[in-house]
Amino acid sequence: MGIPSRMEDRLLVLSKLKQTNYATILTDLQLQGGKRIAVEGAVFGQPGIKRWTSQPLAMVGHDYATQTQEVERDLTESITVPMDTWLAAWTAVFGMGSVASVMLGAGPAYAHTIKPMDPNAGKDLPVTTIYTEAANVGGLQRRLQSCCVKDFSFEFPASAPGKITANFIGSGQITTGVLATPPSLLPYNVLMSNDMLFKYGTQTTPPDISSQIVLGSVKLTFSWNMDDKNSRAPGGGLYRSRAWLDTPAITLTFQRWVDDAVSTPNDDWLADTIQEVNITVQGALIASTYYHSLNIRGLAVIPTVVKLGQVGNKSVYEYTINADHWLKQGTNDVLVITVQNVETSYLA
């Protein structure tokens, strides 16, 4: 055989840009202006194929298929990376759909305020083109067209960088061939779980309860219940034609030490007390008083479950805040994720 393909030599390139529409792939020039990413596991971009076969047909004289034909081509992939601020913003933007970016001070720091997109403003999640390789041959060097982040999670394992997992779906359409002059590897500005500031309690002024949180227990998940049934249209051939969204689903889980002297967390849960959750992780200095950072804010939440559990020889409250317990109050936002980094904008 020839030389085995090594994953250390392969490329994964993400762009901050969205496609102008679902059918139009990003140009190589736009991909060359993106970021080369190091991931925990390989991203091959291998399509899934659905075929029609004649095997179920009767009156053929035997039990076997005589014909087969491809009817659908699909693409699902997953990216897992350390919690770098560029990637945190990229994931949340393409996963939630709406972003507003502003320069902080004289720069080069920027704040990106990310929210779930309003379906009244459009039914399609923004999509982008992803470049990936499985080997150093043209047929396995691939541009994955029309990819949207179906769901993502931000996890904060103990004594480690946070972790981002993004699951995406593409149209299934792939353009092969090498990406000449790819971007250089992105140096990560990681956010460490041990630097988390966790506020929870009274709305607008939640107290800092960081010392009560079990290190490594915090996880946020956001997903869209995609309208997968109607993602294909006549004229689309083998491929998806759109990324229509349906309803958002937000879940937050964390563990909190049980205080021997008070039962307030349990009492608040039983009373359906509306709380605010505000989580911040700060990283390296960018300039002046601005830092790489991530902030997650839910203005009005009620825990779905506060279960009593055990960590070692200590009691804990195990919080779960499910999708239907993130409340909409007037014109207030339900969930806002704000990321500070040195990127000027996302989507455009």
PyMOL commands that set and color helices and strands:
alter all, ss='L'
color gray80, all
select helices_A, chain A and resi 7-9+28-32+85-96+119-121+138-140+193-195+210-212+228-230+264-270+323-325
alter helices_A, ss='H'
color red, helices_A
select strands_A, chain A and resi 12-14+35-36+48-53+68-82+97-103+110-116+128-133+141-155+163-170+174-176+196-201+219-225+247-257+275-287+290-301+305-311+314-321+335-341
alter strands_A, ss='S'
color yellow, strands_A
deselect
rebuild
show_as cartoon
